[in-house]
Amino acid sequence: MSTGTGLNVSKTVAYAVMGKPAGTNVSKATVYAVFGSPAGVNVSKAQAYAVIAAFNSNPPSWPSTMTLPDGTLGAAYSQVWDLSPAAFPTTYTLASGTLPTGLTLSSPHDDVGSLTGTPTALGSFTFSLTATNSYGAATKSFTVNISTTSSGGTNPIIIGAIPGYCLSGQLFNTTLTISGGTSPYSVVVASGSLPPGISLSGLTLNGTSTTIGTYNFALTVTDTNGLTSTQSFQITVGMAGYGWVS
């Protein structure tokens, strides 16, 4: 993008491009830096305004490879991301699911988002975040596991995702993967209920779902030394023949 020293760019335009409040002092050098242009380039007002419009009309887009790291119970957690070149301001909201207890989602400035705080509950938390600006919106799903450590060893925790959906009448089979603690492990349903037709045997969830609905449950893992952790999960059973969109 380019602008020239002969171009009359008002403060209002500069502030709009940079997402700055009207009281902010912005130098000419900063304006050039934003447009990415050498100071000697001669650009007409019409061209410059077209550049400004293009610069400031990008809808948000999440990187396909973006993930959020797991956290530890009682330990400070801070993740910040930037969806540049999304137009300013881009704000972030919780679209679905539940954030890890103790963590807060915020939109500090421009197109930057953050998830910060201190986790206060164990579990596997799956949620979707929506980024929104004047030109569009985009949603992405994340899973953050919160684990803990205790004197005598690391508490066991289920890692990896339990499939969150299946179709009625479809075979459901998944083996739980556990990290931490000392094997052998045992797993029990601590609360809630599995979908009818699906049962827990050892470290395997297996069966053929029979009833459409959404089922919330918690699993408690115990290792050979008695260290435990409890995590929450959800499985939705959809109607066979109609497919499913996750």
N, C-alpha and C positions, 0 to 999 in steps of 0.2 A: 504494500500500500504506500501511497506517496502523497506528500503535500509540499508546497513550496513557500518560501518566505514572502512571496507576493500574495499569498492567499489570506483573506481576512476571515479567520475562524473566531467566532464569538466565544466568550467564556461559556455561554449556555450550551453551545454545540460541543465544546470540549468536555464539559462536565457530563453531558449526556453520553458521549462516547466512552468516557472513562468510568462512568457510574459513580461520580463524585458528588457530594452534597454541594449546594450552591455557594456555601461559605468557604470552600476549600481553595487555597491559593495554588494555582497550577501554572508553572512556568512555560514559556514557549518551547524550551528544550524538552520538557516533559510531553507536550503535545506532539512534537516531532517524533519522540521516542515511541509514543503510542501508535502513530501512523506508520512507523518503521521507514522513514524517508529521510534522505539527505536534505540539508537545509536549502540547497540551491535548485531543487527541482521546481519547474514551472508547471503548475497544474491549474486548470480552470476551476472556477467555483463549482460549476455543474459536475465536473469530474470528481472534485473533492467531496461534494455532498453525496454523490453516488457511492464513493468509497466509505464514507461515514455510515450510510445506510446499510451497506453490505457488512461492514465491521460489526454493526450493532444489531444484526437481525438473525443471529445463529440460535436455533433451538438447542436445548440441552441434549447431550448424547453420552450415555455411560460407556466407558471402555468395556468391551466384551470380556476381558480377562481380569477385571477389577474384582477383588475380594476384600473382606474385612477379616483381620486376624482374630484368633481366639483370645480370651482374657482369663485372668486369674482372680478368684474370689478375694476381695479385700485389697487388691492392688490397683493402683491408678491406671486407667485406660484412656488413651487419646489417639484418635485417628482423624486426619484431615485430608480432604481431597479437593481437587480443582478441576472442574469440567470445562476449562478454557478450550476453545474460544466461544463458549456460550455467552449470549448477551447478558449484560448486567441489568437489574439484579436477577440472579437465579436463586430461588429458595428451595428448601428441602423439607418434605413432610413424610410422615409415616403413612403409607398407603394401606398396608395390611400387616397382620402378625403382631408380634410383641417384641419390643426392644429388651435387651438384657436389663434386668432390674438394677437400677442405680445409674444407668447411662442415659445421657440426654442428647438428642439430635438438635443441631442448630445450624443457622446460615450466617456465619460471621460477617462476610462481606463479598461483594462482586459475585463470582460464580463458585465460591468456596463453601464447602459443607464440612461438618465435623460431628463426630460421635465421641463424647467424652464423659468421664465420671469414674466412679468406683463401683464395680459389680458387687451386689449384696446378696445374690442368690445363684445357686448352681443351676445348670441346665443347658440345653441346646435350644437356642432362640433363632427362629426363622422369621424373617420379616421382609417387606418390600418398601423401598424408598422411592418417592417421586420427586424429580427435579423439574421445576416449573419456571419459565420466564414468559415474557410477552409474546414469544414466537412459537411456543409449543411446550410439550412436557414429555418426559421419559421416565419409565419405571424399571427398577432392577431389584432382584431378590438376593438376599444374603442370609448366611447362617453363621452365627457366632456361638461357640461353645465356651461356657464359663466353668472352669474346673478349680480345684483347690489342692493345697498340700497340707499335710498334717505331720506332726512329729512322729517319726517311725516310718515314714514313707509317703509316696505320692498316692492320692486317692485315685481309684480306677474311674474311668469315664468312657462312655460310649462315643466313639469318633466315627466320622463318616455319616452320611445321611440315610435315615430310614425312608424309603419311598413314601411320599406324602399323599399318594392317591392310587387307586386301582379301580377296576370295573367290577360290578356285581357279577358273580359267577366266574370271575377270573382267578386263577391260582396266584396266591401271594406267597412269596418265599424270600426271606432275607436273613442272612446271618449277621449278628451284631459283632462289630469290631471294637475291642476294648483296649484302651491305652492306660498305662499307669498301674499302680498297685502290683500285686503278685498273684499270678494264676495258681490254682484254678479259681474261676469266678463263678458267681451265681447271680442270676437276674430274676427279679420278680416284678409283677405289676403292683406298684405302690398305691395308685389311685386311678380313678377313671375306669374306662373299659376299652378293650380292643374291639374292632369291628366283629360282629357275629360271624362265626365261621373261621376266624383267625385266632390261633392260640400261640402261646409262648412255651417252648420246650427247650430247656437248656439255654443256649444262646441264639436260638432260631425262632423267628416268627413265621408261621406257616399255616396255610389253609386256604379255603375258597370262600371269599366274602359273599354274604347272602343278602345283606340289607343296606340299601342306599342311605347315606348320611355322613356326617362328620363326627369323628370319634377322637376325643382328647384323653390322653392317659400319661402317667408318669411311670418310669422304670427305675428301680433301685438296683445298683450294681454293688456287690460285696466281694472283696477279695479274700484270700486265704488268711489274711491277718486281721480281718474284720473292718478294714477301711471301706467306706461306702460313699456313694454319691447318688443323687436322684436327679433325673432329667425329664423334661416334659416333651411330649411329641404329639403329633396330630396326623391322622390318616383319614382321607375323604374317599368314600366309595361312590362312584358314579354309575349311571345307568348304562348297561351293556348295549352296544349297537349304535351309540351316539358319539363314541370317542370321548376325548377329554382334552381340555386345554389347561395347562398348569399355569 
